[in-house]
C-alpha cells in the first residue's frame, strides 16, 4: 500500500487524528449531510411537482432501488481499482445531486434523478466504508464506529440547517449551499484519502457476487440489525402518539432519544471495541438493543417507551459498524465485495422493511411489532462469533 498508519503505543493513540482517518471521516460527514439535507426538501418536492403521497412514496422507493443496484456494482469495481478511486468518483458525483433534485421540472425527470441520487449516495456509502476498512487495517485499530458517528452528525447538521435555509432563502439557495459545502468537504479530503491497493486475487475476474456463504451471513446480520433502526425512524413517533397517547412534542422524542444515544455511543464505540474485542462488543450491544426495544414494545406509557428507545440506540449504535468491518475483513475476499454485500442487505432492510411493518402493524398494532422485532437481534446474537473478522491480530 502507498501509506501506513501504524499506532502501536498508548501515547500514539492520544495524538491528533491521522490525515487518512480524518479524510474518510469527513466523507462520512458529507454523505450524512446530504441525506440530512434531503429530508426537509421532501415536502417542497411534493408541492412543486403537485404529486400525491402515494406517488411521493414511489419516488422514495426509486431512491432505494437506485442505492441497492449501484451498491454491489461499486463493490466489484472497488475490488479492481481500490476504494480511494471509487470514493473520489462517487463523492464528486454525489455533490450536486440535491441541486439536481431541486431543478427537475416534472415527474418523469424526477424519477430518473431520484434513481441516480439514491444510486450514488449508496455507491459512495460502499466506497467510504471500504476505505474505512482499509484505514482500520493500516492503523491496526477500530475507527468504523466513529466514522458512522460522523455520518449521524452530518445528518443532524443537514436537517437542522436545511429547515432554516428553506424557510428563509428557498429551495434553490439551500441546494446551492449544500452543493458548495459538500464540494468543500470533498476537496479537503481529496489528497488525504488512504490509497489502498486493488485486490490482486480478483483484479482480472468478472464482476460477480461471491459464492462464499460467509459474506451473505454477515449481510444477514446487517439486515437484522438495520430493520430495527428503520422501525424506530419511521414508526416510533406514530407508536407514541397513537398507542401510548403522547403529545406531538413528546412523540418526537422517540427517534430523538434513539439517535442521540446512538451518535454518542458511536463516537465511543471504537475505544470499546479495541478494549473488549468485536465479538464481545457486538454481543453486549445486541443485548442492550434487544432489551431496549422490548421495553419500548411493552411500555405502559410514553416515558418508558422513550427510555427503551434510548437504550436501543446505545445498543444498535455499534452493531452495524462492527458488521461492516467484519464484512470488509473476510479472509480471501476483496474488502469492497464484503462491504457491498453487507451494505446492500443492511440498507435493503432499512429502506424496504418499514413498509412491510406498516402492513403488519395495521393488523396487530405497533406495540406487537416493537415487541417482536427483538427476535431478529437474537439471531444476530447467535451469529455474533462471525464478528471476529472485525478484530485485528496482534502486531509483530
N, C-alpha and C positions, 0 to 999 in steps of 0.2 A: 504494500500500500504506500501511497505517497506521504502519509502522515502517521505519526504515532503519538498517542496521548496517554502514556502510562502514568498512573498515580499509585505509588507503592507505599507511601508513608502517611501516617495520620496528619502530619504537618502539611503535606501537599493538598490534603482534602480541604483545608481552610483557605487555599489560595483562590484568586478570582477565577470565574468560570472560563475554561479554555475556549479559544475562539470557535472551533467547530461545534462545541456544545452550545455556545451562545447563538451561533448561526442557525442551527436546526431548531432551537427553542424559539427563535424569532419567527421562523416559518410556521411553527405550530400556532404562535400568537396570531400571525397573519391569517391563517386558514380559519381559526376560530372567529377572528374579527369579521371576515367575510360572511360566515354563517350567521353570526350575531347581528350583523348589519342587514341581512336579508329578512330576518323575522319581522321587523316593524314595517317593511316595504310591502308585505303581502296584501294588507288591506288596500293600499294605493294601487297595486296592480289589478286587483279585483274591480275597483271602481273605474280605473282608466279603460280597461278592456270591456267593462259592462258585462261581466260574466257571473254566473250563479255560483253558489257554494259548491255544488256538485262538480261543475267544470273546473273550479279552482282546485278541488281535491284531485281531479285527474291531472292537472298541471303539476301539482306537487308530487304525484306518483311518477310522472315523467322525469322529474328531478332524480328520484330514487333509482329509476331504471337506468338513467344515464350513468349514475355512480356505479351501479353493480355491473354494467357492461364494461366500462373502462378500467375498473379496478384490477381484474385478472390480467387484462392486456398489459397494463402498466407493470405488473409484477413480472411478466415474461420479459419485457424489454429491460427491466432493471437487471435481470439475470444476465443479459447480454452486454449492457453498456454501463452498469453501475448506477447506484441511486443518485449520485450527485448530478449527473446529466439529466436524469428524469425529473428530479425535484426542481432543477432550474427551469426546464421547459414547462412543466405543469404550473409552476408558480407564476411565471410570466403570463401564461395564457389565462390563468385564473384571475389576475388583477382586474381586467376590465369587464368581467362577467356581470357584475352588478350594474354597471353602466349600460351594458347591452340589454339587460332586462328592463331598464328604465326607458330605453328608446324604442323597444319593439312596438309597432303601431297596431298590430292585430293579433288575433288568437293563433293563427297558423304559424306566424313567425315566433310567437311566444312559446309554442310547443318545441320548436327547433332550438330556440335559445335556452329553454329550460333543460333540455336534454344535455346540451354542451355545458351548461352551468353546473348541473349535478355531476356530469361526467368528469370535468376537470378538477372540481373541488374534491371528488372522490379519488381521482388519479393522484392528485397532489398528496392526499392523505396517505396512500400506499407508499409513495416515494419518500415522504418525510419520515414515516415510521421506519422504513427500511434504512434510511440514513441514520436515524437514531439508534437502530440496532448496531450499525457499523461503528458508530461513535462509542457505544457501550462496550463493544468487543475491544476496541483500541484502548479505552480507559480502564478496562477490567473492573467496571463498577456500574451500578444501575443509574440510568438517567431517564428512563421511559416515563415513569410516573410524573416527574416534574415537567417533562415535555407536554404531557396531557394536561397538567395543571396550567401551563401557559395557554393551551387551547381553550380551556374553560375561562381563563382570564380574558382572552381575546373575545370570546362570545359575550361575556358580560359588558366589556367595553363597547363592542359593536352595537349591542342592543341599547345600551344607555345613551350613547352619542347619537344613534340613529333616530330615536324618538325626538330628541331636541332639535336636530338638524332638519328633520322632515317637517316639524311643526313651525319652525321659524324661517326656513330658507327654501323648502320644497324638495321634491324628489330628485331633480337634476343636480342641484348643488350637493345634496347628500351623496349621490352616486359618484360625482366627480371627487369629492373629498375622500371617499372610501378607496377609489382607484388610486389616487395620489398617495394616500397613506400606505396602501399595500405595496405599491411600487417602491416606496422609500424603504420599507422593511426588506423587500427582496434585494434591493441594491445594497443595503447594509450587510446582508447575509451572503451575498454572491461569492466573494473571494475567500470567505472563511469556511465554506461548507466542506465537510470531510470528503476526501477523494477516495472512495472505496473502489477496489478493482472489480471488473466483471467476474462472474463465477466461471472459472475455466472449464468446469465439467459440462456446462450447458451452453457455452457460447455459440456452438455450431449446431445445437439441436433445434428441432422445430418447436414453435411455440405451442405448448400443450399443457394441460393441467396434470398435476402429479398423480402417479399411480400409488404411491406410498400412502397407506391409510392414516399415518400419524398427523400430517397437516390437517386432514379433514376432522380428526378427533379434536385437535386443538381448535379448529374453526368452530366445531360444535360447542366447545366450551365458551368461545367468544359469543356465539349466538345466544346461548342460555344465560349469559351474563348481561347482554345488552337489551334483551327483551324487558327485564325489569326496569331498566333505565328509561326505555320508551314508554312503559306503562305509567311511571310517575310523571314524566314530562307531559303526556297527552291526557291522562285521566285523573291525576292526583287532585287537581283543583276541583274538578267536577264531583269527585267522590266526597270531598269535604263539604262541598256546597249542597249537593242533592241528598246524600245519605247520612251525613252527620250534622246537618243543619248549620254549617258555618256561614258567616257573612262573606260578602265578596272579598273584603280585605283579608280576612283570616284564611280563606280558601287559597289565596295566592301564596301562603306560607308553605304549601305542600312542596312545590318544586324549589322554592327559595331555600328552605331548610335543607332539602336534599342536595341541591347544587352547591350550597355554601360549604357544608361539611365535606362534600366530595372534593371541591377545589382545595380546601385546606389540607386534607389528607393526601392529596396527590403531590403537593409540594413537600410533604414529609415522607412520602412513600419510598423514595429511593434510599434514604437512610435506613428505614425499617427493613427493606428488602436486603440491603447489604449486610445488615446486622444479623438477621434471623434466617435469611435464605428465601428463595422464591416460593418453595413448596409450603413452608410453614406460614409465610405471609399470606399466601393465597387462601390457605385453609382457615386461618383466623378471620380474614376479610370476608370469606364466604359465610362463616358463622354469624358475624355481625350483620351482614346483609340479610341473611335468612331470618334472624330474629327481628330485625327492624321491619321488614315487610310483613311478617306475621303479626307483629304488634300493630302495624297500621291497619291490617285487614280485620283484626279482632277488636280494634279500639272502640270504647264506648262513647267517645266524644272526639272532637277535632284536636284538642290538645294532645291527647295520647297518640293520635294518628300523625301529627306533625313531629312528635318526638320519634315515632317509628321511622318516618321518612328521613329524619336527620341521622339516625343510627344506620339506616340502609345506605345513605350516602357515604358514611365513613367506611362501610364495608365494600361497596361496589367500586369506590374510587380507584383502588389499586389492582383489582382483578383483571380488568381489560389490559392495562399496560403490561402486566406480567405475562398475560396470554400472548400479546403481540410480540413480546421479547422471545418467548418460547417458540413461537412460530418462525421467527427470524433466525433461530439458532438450531434448527433441526439438523442433525448430522447428515451430510451427503446431499442436502437440498439447498438450492440457491436461496439466500435470505429474502429476495424480492418475491419469490414464489410462495414461501411460507407465510410471509406477511400479507400477501394479496389474498390468500385463501382465508386467513383469519379475519381480515377486514371485510372481505366480501360476505362471509357468513355472518359476522357480527353485525354489520350495518344492515344486512337484509332483515335481521330481527328488529333493529331499531326503527327501520323505515316501514316495514310491512306488518309486523305483529300487532301494533296498536289498532289497526283497522279490524283485524280478526278479533281482538279482545273486545272491541266495541260491540260486535255481533253477539259474542258470548255474554257480555255484561247486560245486554238488553233482556236476556232471558234469566240471568241468575243474580244480577246486581254486582256492583264493583267490589263490595266487601268480600264476596266469594272469590273473585278474581285475585285480589291482593293477598288473600289467604292461601290460594292455590299456587301462585307463581313461585313461591319459595321452593317448591319441589324441583324446579329447574336448577336452583342453586345447590340442592342436594346432589344432583347429577354432577355438577361442576366439582363439588367436594369429593365425590367418588373418583373422578378423573384427575384430581389435583396433582398426582405424582408426575404427570406429564409436564408440570411447570418446572421440573428440574432442568429442562433445557434452557431456562432463562438464567440459570446460575453460571458463574464463571469459575473455572478451575484455578487453583492457587497458582500464582506466578512463580516461575523458577527463580 
